[in-house]
Every structure is written in structure tokens, then in C-alpha cells.
Amino acid sequence: MVARLDPAPAPGWPHRLQLGAWQAGADPCEAVLHALGADPPQGRVVMEAGPWPLQCNQLQAIAQHLEQAGLQLEELSSSEPSTLVASAALGLRSQAEPPAPENAEEPKGTGRELHVHRGTVRAGEHLEVDGAVLVLGDVNPGARISARGDVLIWGRLRGIAHAGCHGARNARIVALQLRPLQLRIADAVARGPEEPPPEGVTEQARLEGDEIAISAAQLGVPISWG
């Protein structure tokens, strides 16, 4: 499906912008401009990004194109966790879409599932999942989160996070603010950084050799399920 802009069904409702199917190397701004056409309606718009992996600068560019066309980006929905993290970093209201299954014949319980936890993980709580996990909230000091695959946090990580808890060394930890008490990836352990996080930069922790390294998040990287 190509990108398209569906006009609001009634006065006071937002328009709906669908980015359509994603292909590697595709330019999201070109998709948006194609959907807008020559004479788009004006007003508020909700963008359905689906599986598109969008970075902060791409979301900002899309918002600018919409603004130039008389449209205000009000909300974004996505099934791609890195896009949700980038959206939250910009303060954009966002909704998580259920991810499309990679293989309709694959039985449940294989661990190739994205578990979505809505809300803060509080001190004394331990969230443990078989697969990858997306937390729509903070992980407070004294809280723990463990996953066979990636740990993706749409908020602040200040507790303990363990990605690849069954030994997956390609697992990552991604958060809006990565300031945990302790990080674990597979069998590697590290303390969180003490300096303040860069403003507006989503961070990730991953293994480089046998050491855990923290850097700006690489958005659009396929999820590790462990």
C-alpha cells in the first residue's frame, strides 16, 4: 500500500495519514509528500507509521512538511518500537500498534513476540519476559526488567535492565534516558553512566566485544528476540 492521506470523516476530527508499506532505503518524507498531493486538506492529522523505523530528525522533517501544507501532526501510531521511542523523545503523543506477525504459521510460545508493558515498573517489581519487551513508562530505581531479547523503554531507565538474559549477545537496551543502576547484556555487566544524558538523544547499550557500550540509539535495527 502506498502512502495516502484520508480526509477527516467529520468536522473537528483529525485527518489520517498512512505511510503504507515500508521498504529498506525508502524515504519517509517522499512518502508523505506523495500522500499530500497538490491540494491537501488543512487541520490536525494523525500519522499511522506502521513498521516504518523513523528517527528523531525524520519525524521532525515530516512535521515540517505537514506544517508547510497547513497540517499539524497531532499523534503518531507505530508498530516499530524504535519509532515510538523517537516519537516520545520529541514529546509527540504516540500509540503502539500491534506488530504484524513475521510468520503466520509460527506457533505461539517461540519467544518471537514483542511484549508491551504499559505503565511504570516500580521499586520491588521484576518484569521478566520470553522475547523482547517494550515498556511504555519508566523503570524506577529498585525495579528490574529482564528479557530473552531486546529491552526497549519508552521512558527513563533508572533500575536494572538485563537484555539477552538467556545468552543472546546481540540484544540491546534502548531508552529515552539510560541512567540505570546496572546494565546486563547476556553475561556482561556494567554500571550505568553518571553524567547527564544528551538532550533529545535516545540512547542504547549493546555489546562491543565483551564490554557494554552506550551510544546514540541506532533506530530501525531489527529486534533481537533472543
Backbone torsions as a table, in degrees:
resi	resn	phi	psi	omega
1	MET	NA	130.8	177.0
2	VAL	-81.9	161.6	180.0
3	ALA	-64.1	143.8	178.0
4	ARG	-151.5	156.0	177.9
5	LEU	-113.4	115.6	178.7
6	ASP	-96.1	121.5	179.6
7	PRO	-61.2	154.9	179.5
8	ALA	-58.3	138.7	-178.0
9	PRO	-73.2	-17.2	-178.6
10	ALA	-157.8	157.4	177.7
11	PRO	-56.6	137.6	-180.0
12	GLY	90.3	-12.3	178.3
13	TRP	-90.7	153.3	177.0
14	PRO	-80.7	155.0	169.7
15	HIS	-73.8	163.1	-178.5
16	ARG	-122.4	120.4	178.6
17	LEU	-106.4	117.2	178.8
18	GLN	-107.1	123.0	-178.9
19	LEU	-75.6	-20.1	178.4
20	GLY	80.0	-162.4	-175.8
21	ALA	-70.5	143.3	179.2
22	TRP	-100.9	138.8	172.8
23	GLN	-128.9	143.9	-179.5
24	ALA	-56.2	132.4	179.6
25	GLY	87.9	-5.7	-179.5
26	ALA	-69.5	145.5	-179.2
27	ASP	-96.0	115.1	-178.1
28	PRO	-65.2	-31.1	179.3
29	CYS	-66.8	-38.5	176.5
30	GLU	-63.8	-38.8	178.1
31	ALA	-63.2	-41.5	179.9
32	VAL	-66.0	-45.2	179.9
33	LEU	-62.6	-36.9	176.5
34	HIS	-62.7	-41.9	-178.7
35	ALA	-68.4	-34.3	-177.5
36	LEU	-68.4	-38.1	-179.1
37	GLY	68.6	-159.4	-174.4
38	ALA	-86.3	-29.7	-174.1
39	ASP	-141.2	73.2	-177.4
40	PRO	-76.0	156.2	173.1
41	PRO	-68.2	160.1	-179.9
42	GLN	-108.8	161.4	178.8
43	GLY	126.7	-156.8	-177.8
44	ARG	-83.3	150.2	-178.9
45	VAL	-140.7	141.1	172.5
46	VAL	-108.0	128.4	-178.0
47	MET	-103.9	127.7	175.3
48	GLU	-100.8	103.2	-174.1
49	ALA	-87.8	-16.5	179.4
50	GLY	56.2	-129.9	-176.3
51	PRO	-88.0	5.7	-177.4
52	TRP	-62.9	127.6	172.9
53	PRO	-86.0	109.7	-174.3
54	LEU	-116.7	130.8	176.8
55	GLN	-89.9	169.5	-177.5
56	CYS	-57.0	-45.4	-177.3
57	ASN	-66.8	-30.8	177.5
58	GLN	-70.9	-40.3	177.1
59	LEU	-64.7	-38.5	177.7
60	GLN	-64.8	-40.3	178.9
61	ALA	-65.7	-40.5	177.7
62	ILE	-61.9	-45.2	179.6
63	ALA	-60.5	-36.9	178.8
64	GLN	-67.5	-42.4	177.2
65	HIS	-61.0	-42.4	179.7
66	LEU	-65.0	-42.1	-179.6
67	GLU	-62.7	-40.0	178.4
68	GLN	-64.4	-25.1	178.6
69	ALA	-92.4	5.0	179.4
70	GLY	85.1	21.9	-178.9
71	LEU	-118.6	143.9	178.5
72	GLN	-113.6	121.1	178.4
73	LEU	-72.5	112.4	-174.0
74	GLU	-97.7	-34.7	-174.0
75	GLU	-157.8	153.6	177.9
76	LEU	-131.2	140.4	170.7
77	SER	-121.8	146.2	-175.8
78	SER	-157.4	149.8	171.8
79	SER	-100.9	0.4	-179.6
80	GLU	-98.4	113.0	-175.8
81	PRO	-56.5	-38.5	-178.3
82	SER	-65.1	-32.0	176.7
83	THR	-68.4	-39.6	177.3
84	LEU	-63.3	-39.9	179.0
85	VAL	-65.2	-44.4	178.7
86	ALA	-63.4	-40.9	179.1
87	SER	-61.6	-44.3	179.2
88	ALA	-65.1	-34.8	178.9
89	ALA	-62.5	-28.0	179.0
90	LEU	-90.9	-1.9	-179.6
91	GLY	78.4	19.0	-179.1
92	LEU	-87.0	134.1	177.7
93	ARG	-64.8	131.5	-171.7
94	SER	-138.1	155.3	176.4
95	GLN	-132.9	139.8	177.8
96	ALA	-86.4	127.1	173.2
97	GLU	-91.7	148.5	173.7
98	PRO	-65.4	133.1	-179.6
99	PRO	-68.5	146.4	176.0
100	ALA	-70.5	138.0	179.9
101	PRO	-65.0	138.3	179.1
102	GLU	-74.1	-29.3	-178.5
103	ASN	-146.8	109.4	-175.0
104	ALA	-63.7	-21.9	-178.3
105	GLU	-89.0	-7.5	-176.2
106	GLU	-71.8	127.4	-178.2
107	PRO	-69.9	154.0	176.0
108	LYS	-69.7	158.5	178.5
109	GLY	87.9	8.2	178.7
110	THR	-83.8	-8.9	-177.3
111	GLY	90.9	-9.0	179.5
112	ARG	-87.6	62.4	-178.0
113	GLU	-136.4	144.1	173.7
114	LEU	-97.3	113.3	178.8
115	HIS	-90.0	124.7	-179.6
116	VAL	-105.1	122.2	176.9
117	HIS	-110.5	116.9	-179.0
118	ARG	-97.7	118.2	178.8
119	GLY	119.7	167.0	-177.9
120	THR	-73.9	140.1	170.7
121	VAL	-92.8	117.2	-168.9
122	ARG	-98.5	166.3	-179.9
123	ALA	-53.1	134.1	-179.9
124	GLY	91.1	-13.4	179.7
125	GLU	-91.6	146.7	176.3
126	HIS	-129.8	110.4	177.4
127	LEU	-95.9	118.8	-178.0
128	GLU	-129.0	128.3	-176.8
129	VAL	-131.9	155.8	176.7
130	ASP	-102.6	92.6	-173.6
131	GLY	138.9	-149.9	174.7
132	ALA	-102.4	156.4	-177.1
133	VAL	-132.0	138.3	172.8
134	LEU	-117.4	118.2	178.7
135	VAL	-100.5	118.8	177.0
136	LEU	-93.7	73.2	-176.7
137	GLY	161.4	-172.1	-179.2
138	ASP	-90.1	159.7	168.6
139	VAL	-115.1	106.1	-170.8
140	ASN	-76.7	161.6	172.8
141	PRO	-55.8	137.2	-178.0
142	GLY	89.8	-6.5	177.0
143	ALA	-98.2	155.3	179.1
144	ARG	-129.9	146.2	175.5
145	ILE	-139.6	131.0	-177.8
146	SER	-132.3	142.2	178.6
147	ALA	-147.0	146.6	174.6
148	ARG	-62.9	-33.7	-179.8
149	GLY	-113.1	-135.7	-176.6
150	ASP	-73.1	151.7	170.0
151	VAL	-114.5	115.9	-176.9
152	LEU	-119.5	122.5	-172.4
153	ILE	-122.8	115.9	178.2
154	TRP	-88.2	64.9	-176.1
155	GLY	168.1	-154.2	-177.3
156	ARG	-100.3	132.4	175.1
157	LEU	-100.9	110.2	179.5
158	ARG	-125.6	-0.5	176.8
159	GLY	-100.3	-138.2	-179.3
160	ILE	-115.6	131.4	178.3
161	ALA	-125.4	136.4	179.3
162	HIS	-129.4	105.2	175.1
163	ALA	-96.3	149.3	-178.1
164	GLY	62.7	42.5	-172.3
165	CYS	-67.9	-12.3	175.5
166	HIS	-103.0	12.4	173.9
167	GLY	111.5	2.5	-179.2
168	ALA	-72.8	110.6	-175.4
169	ARG	-82.4	-9.4	177.6
170	ASN	-92.7	2.8	-179.8
171	ALA	-71.5	153.4	-179.3
172	ARG	-127.6	161.4	169.3
173	ILE	-119.8	122.4	-178.1
174	VAL	-125.3	135.4	179.9
175	ALA	-153.0	157.5	174.6
176	LEU	-64.1	-41.0	174.3
177	GLN	-132.7	117.5	-174.7
178	LEU	-103.9	83.2	180.0
179	ARG	-131.0	61.3	-174.9
180	PRO	-83.6	164.6	170.5
181	LEU	-68.7	-39.6	-178.4
182	GLN	-152.7	143.2	175.1
183	LEU	-116.2	140.7	174.3
184	ARG	-135.4	132.3	171.7
185	ILE	-132.0	118.6	-172.5
186	ALA	54.6	-120.7	-178.8
187	ASP	-102.1	7.9	179.1
188	ALA	-90.9	144.6	-177.5
189	VAL	-131.5	140.5	176.9
190	ALA	-150.2	154.2	172.2
191	ARG	-83.6	154.8	177.8
192	GLY	-73.1	157.9	179.1
193	PRO	-68.1	152.3	-178.9
194	GLU	-97.0	-26.3	-177.9
195	GLU	-72.9	153.8	179.6
196	PRO	-61.2	148.4	179.4
197	PRO	-71.3	151.2	174.8
198	PRO	-62.0	137.6	-176.8
199	GLU	-68.2	128.9	175.9
200	GLY	75.9	10.8	-178.2
201	VAL	-110.8	120.3	172.9
202	THR	-75.6	135.1	-173.7
203	GLU	-112.6	158.8	176.5
204	GLN	-137.9	153.8	171.2
205	ALA	-120.9	132.7	178.3
206	ARG	-150.6	165.2	-179.5
207	LEU	-81.4	132.2	168.5
208	GLU	-122.6	102.7	-169.8
209	GLY	71.0	-121.9	178.2
210	ASP	-106.9	6.6	-176.9
211	GLU	-111.4	147.8	175.3
212	ILE	-86.9	123.5	-179.7
213	ALA	-114.5	143.0	179.2
214	ILE	-112.1	133.7	-178.6
215	SER	-153.5	176.6	172.7
216	ALA	-61.8	139.9	-174.2
217	ALA	-66.5	139.3	171.6
218	GLN	-91.1	100.7	-176.9
219	LEU	-81.5	147.3	-178.9
220	GLY	91.2	-1.9	175.8
221	VAL	-70.3	134.0	179.9
222	PRO	-55.9	144.5	-180.0
223	ILE	-67.2	136.8	170.6
224	SER	-90.2	124.8	-179.7
225	TRP	-92.9	-11.4	-178.7
226	GLY	84.9	NA	NA
